[in-house]
Amino acid sequence: MPKTGQILGIEGTAWNLSAAVFGDERVIAHYSSPYRPPSGGIHPREAAQHHAGEMKAVISEVLTDPSAITAVAFSQGPGLGPCLRTVATAARAIAVSLGVPLIGVNHCVAHVEIGRWFCGCDDPIVLYASGANTQVLGYLGRRYRIFGETLDIGLGNGLDKFARAKGMTHPGGPQIESLAREGNPIILPYTVKGMDLAFSGLVSAAQESQAPLEDVCAGLQETAFSMCVEVTERALAHSGKDEVLLVGGVGANNRLQEMLMTMCDERGASFYVPEREFIGDNGAMIAYTGALMLAAGQTLPLTESGVKPGYRSDEVAVGWRDAGADAAYAMADVMGGGGARGAEAVITAVGDDVLKRRLPKGYRTPTLDHRLISERTRSEARMISAARSAGVRTPVIRDVTADTIRMERIEGTLLKHVLTPEHILDAGVCVGRLHGAGIIHGDLTTSNIIISNGVPVFIDFGLSFHSDEIEPQGVDIHVFFQTLESTSCNAESLKEEFVRGYGMAFPGAAGIIERVDDIRQRGRYL
């Protein structure tokens, strides 16, 4: 990093007001004053009042030499509006007083950058799990692309909601973790939608359970964390990257760290997590990212320094990193290779057929793991046959056991390697046929479509189900669009081709595409 002097960073998106000074490749000073509600959850105005009351003391702790400050960085979003405005006002005043540039930092991106810096990793898949945000991210083309995210509530907020219902104080996560160590996990709803997640049904079921509290806490953790690790593994397999970074306040949970470590060990990937001081919300991440942005010339005029409560991580132009090439995919073409491993299964060629065997996951409890493997294997065989009946080419099923499907071997190239407008249009036509027949693929990514002799062949129906409802149809396409955005610099034009093909095969296409836009909006800070 070029020399940028000392950067003052102020973080205050939600409950924690924090400030830090970064310079000379180190955190020079760091101080926090968290808001702790006497009962219930965080009230935005009360948190903002706390920040306003504590701001002078927090800044004074770190700003011992104002003359050394060369820029002031602040958390511009995402976050709670009243809290963001309080921090932005203070940052503007200090910047004007010192006569230095102002830098607006995306809170989510700051978590990633402090993690990369502290851990020394280069190009990881990132699981960002905090109160209001749960996302799986990867870098491409000067942006952090979102592979998957929560479609309802953030993981941390879900844990806190459960904790409040059980009479625990804020924050609830550490108390749940402590109780879970003494419990035997119960079975709870497991909701993975391709690379996206949904936690509200899980939390509601946990709240309503009559099982011992320790067992419910264990079940809640095991289920929610398994969902997060599964989606992270999908992104890792799809992208071909070999590093995983965990950031965000929920990442302080030892069980979540253990599960990610196990998954990475099974895949031969490296796992990184910063120390507790830097994994949650902190001023150091704002100061450090501010230094990166200052070196790249990304400062803000006062007239453009308004806060952004819904500021998405993929909106940020990452001017301080190389653009990067389209993902250098490492996974072989699944149905045509002599042996390949995806996120869930290993593929082995047997003559003109292949065996797809779902692998046990060491990070999941045996009971949950066995249930998911059995359910997904049976479902995949049924839905592949249904898709063929709908006019979509799929492998022909030869035999099915509890964890293995023997099926026709398909020679070809995964769609993710040949993202041409023609192939994307054809894929859109096929998805239109699926939806017209009431079939939801459930894991609609460019890793699950093979181009064979110019024709799309759809595979990996383990998350598929029957539905004529607009919501799951919209989620299906949302997952596909996220895959394009996270792995191609031509995503917008490719999406247009997909929509054109989808409309050619499905009369209700316009309404579904409108719902896709609505689903994307839900991914914003909640």
C-alpha positions, 0 to 999 in steps of 0.5 A: 500500500502507498503511504497515506499518512494516518487515517481516522476511521469511525464506525457506527452502523448499529450498536457499536460506536468505534473509532481507530487510527490506521497508519504505517501498516498498523492500527495505531489506536482503537477504541469502542463504546457499544450500546447495550439496550437494557431489554429487547433489541436495538432501537435505532434512535436510542442507539443513535443517541448513545453514539451522539453522547459517546462520540467526543469521548471515543474520538478523543481516545484515538485522536491524540495527534490531529495534525497527523491525520490525512483523511477521515473515513466513516461507515456510510452504510449499510446500517441503521439510518439514525446511527449512520447519520450521527457518525456521518455528521461527526466525520464531516465536522472533523474533516472540515476542521482538519482540512482533510479529505472525507471517505465514505466506506461500505461497512461490508467491504470494510469487514472483508478488507480488514480480514484480508489484511489481518489474515494475509489471504489473497483472493478468498470466498468470504462468508460475511455473517453479522447481525443484519447481513449474511452474504457469500462474496467473491471478487471479480472485475473491481467489485465484490460479487454476491454469490448468495445471501439471506432472502429474509433476515440476517443470521445474527438478527435471527439468533438475537430474535430467538434469544429475546423470545427465550428471555436472554439479553442482547446480544444473544449469540454468545449465550446461545453458543454457551447453551448449545455446548450442553445440548443435543441438536434437534431437527429444525427446518433447513432452507437453502435455495441454491446459493441463497438462504432463509432463516425466518422459518428456522428461527420460528420453529426454534422459538416454538419448540418444546424441547430443552433449551440447550437442545434447541440452541444446539439445533439452531446453531447446527442447522443455521451454520450448516446452511451457511457452510453449504452455501460457502462450499458451493461458491468455493466449488463454483469459482475454483478459488482455494481460500475461505475468509470468515468475517462479521460478528457471528463469525466469533462463534467457535462452532461456526469457525470449526465447521468452516475449518472442517469443510476447507480441510475436506476440500483442500482449501485454506481457512482464515478468520481474524482475531475477535477484536477485528471480526465484529464491527470496529473502527479499525476496519473503516480506517484501514479501508479508508487508507486503501480508498485514499491511495486509490483517490476514492474520496468524497465531496461533502455534497455526496457524503449522504448516508446509504442505509441499503448500501450493497457490497456489490455497488462499491467500485474497488479501485484499490485492487487489480481488476482480476480475470474471470474466475479460473474455474478448477472443477472439471466438467462434472458429467463428462469427466473421469472423476470430479468433485462438486460441492455435494458429490463426487462423479465417477465414470463407469463405461457410458454412465457415471456414478454420482455419490453424495459425500458425507459432510464432516461439518454437519451432525450425522443425523442432519447429514444422513437426512439431507443426503437421502432426501436429496438423492431421492428427490434428484432422481424424481425431478430429473425424470420430470424435467425430461418429460417437460422437454428439457434434456437431462441425463437418463437415470439408470439406478438409485440407492440411498446416496448414489445415482447411476445415470447417463454420461454427458459429454460437454462443457459446463455453461460457466466455461462458455457464457455466450449469448446463444447458450444463455438464451437456450438456457432461458428457454429451458428454464421457461419449460421447467417453470411452465411444468411447475418444476423449480430447479432449486440450484440454478447455476452455470455449474449445473448446465452442460452444453453438449453438442450445442444443447443445454443439459440440466443436472444437479436437481437435488434441491428441486421441487414442484411449485407453480408459485411465482416466489420460488420461480423468481428465486430460481432466476435470482440464483442464476442471475447472481451466478452470472454477476459473480463470475462474468463481467458481461452479466447484464447483457447475458441476463437480457438474453436469458430473459428473452429465452425465458419469455419465449417458453413461458407466458408468465415470464414478465411477472416472474422477472418483476419478482426477481427484482423484488427478491434482489431488493430484499438482500439489502440491509434488513 
